[in-house]
Structures are given as C-alpha cells and as structure tokens.
Amino acid sequence: MSLPQQIEHTLERLMYASRWVLAPIYAGMSFALLALFVKFFEELYHFLPIIFTISETDFILTLLTLIDLSLVGSLIVLIMFSGYENFVSRLDISAGTEKLEWLGTHDYGSMKMKVATSIVAISSIHLLKIFMNINGTANDKLLWYVVIHLTLVVSALLMGYLDKLTKHSH
C-alpha cells in the first residue's frame, strides 16, 4: 500500500472511531432523564395535596405540565437510543431481554421528524397553558408565542415534505 493510501486508510479509521465520542453524550442523557424524573415527581408532590381544592383551570394546567414533562422524557429516550444506534453502535440486547419495538427502525430522517413533531407537541402544550392563563388581560408576548409556534409547525411540515421528496427520489 502506498503512503497516500496508508494516510487515507488511517484517516478514515480515525474518523470512523471518533463516533465513540458521542457515546458518553448519549449516556449522559440518562442523567437528564433522571433530572426530569425528579422534576416530574416534584410537580406531582405539589399537585396531589391540593387536587380537590384547585380550580379546573389550574388542574388542567398542572396536567398539561405533567404531559409536557413526559413528552420531553420520551424525546430524550428516543434521541438517546436512536442516536446511539444510528451513529455509534447497535445495541447488543440478548434475546431474552425486553426490547423496544421501534429500536433499530429509526433512521436519521425519521428521527428528525420525531424530534420535530415532539417539539411541535411541546410547543402546543405550552401555548395552550399560556392561553389558559390569560385571565382577560392582554399579553403583549402572546403574538410572539403564536408566531414561534406557527414557525415550528411550518418547519416540521416542510421537513416532512422534504423527507418525503427525498425518499421518493431514491
């Protein structure tokens, strides 16, 4: 093998091995999931004692907060496992171990779409919470919240459309 070929081969192997730099990042997302777990149960701890005394609006707002936190948790799990499988290595899960059905089925494009739709769902919940908290007073930031939400929706739709176009062209 010539020197340029050896350099090329070494460089390619180094670049390929560098994907393992992502592994600790995906493992670190477990800590983010743990922090979210703590926050979820903190919210629940504050919610349960007052469940019979709060208004219907506050009840719904608290439920939306819990749903919001669970969506973020699901998003973390999706990114953690799909990202690891797509960019680092296949998960070596033995046959007797419970395996998530979707594991190994998300390519980068479908992962992006899941993230985009999750962000739109989280934004929708946040916007609904803002609308429920208006209490008859005008909120000068409300227009910006709606504009940002619509931007996220349009972005997700365009990403889906472009993904569909690229899948049909191959």
N, C-alpha and C positions, 0 to 999 in steps of 0.2 A: 504494500500500500504506500502510495506517495505521501510526502509531507503534507500537501494541501488536503488530501483525503483524510489523513490522520487528524489534522486540525478540525476538519469538518465533522468527523465522527466524534471526536472528543467534545466539541462544542454542542453537538446535537444531544449527546448523552447527558451533558451537564444541564442543558436546558430542560430535558425531559425529567431529570431527577429533581430539578428545582420546584416541581409541582408539589413536593412534600413540604414546602414552606407553608402551603395552605392548610395542611393537616392540623397544626396547633390552633390555627384560627377557627376551623370548624369545631375542634374540641372545645375551644374557649367559648363558643356559642352555647355550650352546655351551661356555663356559668350565667350567661344572660338569661337562659331559660329558667335556671334556679332563682335568679333575682325576680323574674316575672312571676314565678310561683309564689314567692314571698309577698309580692305586691298584691297578687290576686287574693290571697288569704287574708291579707291586711284589710283590703276592701270588704271582704266578706265578714270579717270580725267586727268591723264598724257598722255594717249593714244589718246583721241579724238581730242585735238587741233592739233596734228601732223599727223593725219591719212592720209592726202593727200601728205605729204612730205616725209614720211619714205619709205625705200626700202621694197620690197616684203618680203625679209627675215626677217626684223625687224617686219613687220606686222604679219607674221606667228608666230614669236617668242612671240609676245605680245598676240596673240590669244591663243597660247598654254599655256601661263601663266594664262590667264583667265579661260581656260578649267581646268587647274590643280587646281586652287583655287576652282572652282565649284565642282570638284570631291572630294576634301578634305571636302568641306561643306556637300556634300551628305554622305560621310563616317561618319562625326560627327553626322548627323541626324540618320543614321542607327544605330550607336553604342548607341546613347542616348536613342532612343525609344526601340530598340530590347533588349538592355541590361537591361533597366528598367523593361520591360515586362517579360524577362526571369528570372531575378534574384531578383527583388524586389516585384512588384505587377502588376496586369493587369491594363491597363489604363481604367479609367471609363469615357468613352465617350458616351454622350447621343445619342439617335437615330437620332435626327435632326441635329447633328453636322457632318461636313465633316470628314470622317475617311480615312486614307491612306489604300489602298487595301492590302498592304503587312503586315500591322500591325498585330501582333499576329501569323504570319505564319512562322517566322524565329526561328528555334531552335538554340542552341549554335553552332552546327556543320555548319549549313547553314550560320550563322552569321560570323563564322571564314572564310568560303570560300568567302563571300562577301568582307570581310576585305582584305584577301589575293589577290583577283583579283583587288580590288581597288588600293592596294599598287603596284601591277604589272603595272596597267594602269598609275599611277602617275609616277612610275619609267620610263616607256616607254616615257612619255611626256618629262621628264627631260633629258633622253638620247637623244631624238630627238633634243631638244634645244641645247644640247652640240654639237651634230653633225653639226647642222646648224651654230654654232658659230666658227667652226674650222678655217675657212678662210685660208686654205692652210698651216697652221703651225701645226706641230706635237704637240699633247697634251700628256704629259707624264702620266697624270691621266686617259686618255681615256680608256686604257686597264682595269683599276680598275673599272671604271664606268660600262663597259660591263660585267665584271666578277660579280659584285654585282647584276646587273640587271638579268643576267642569273641565279644566285643563287636564286633570288626572284621568277623567273619564275619556276625553277625546284622545289622549295619549295612549291609553290602554286599547281603545278601539283601533287606532291606527297601527299599533304594534301587532294586534291580532290580524288585521287586514294584510299587513306586510308579511307576516309569518305565513299566512295562507297563500299569498302570491309566490313566495319563495319555495314553499313545499310543492306547489303545482308545477313550478318551472323545472324541478329536478326529476 
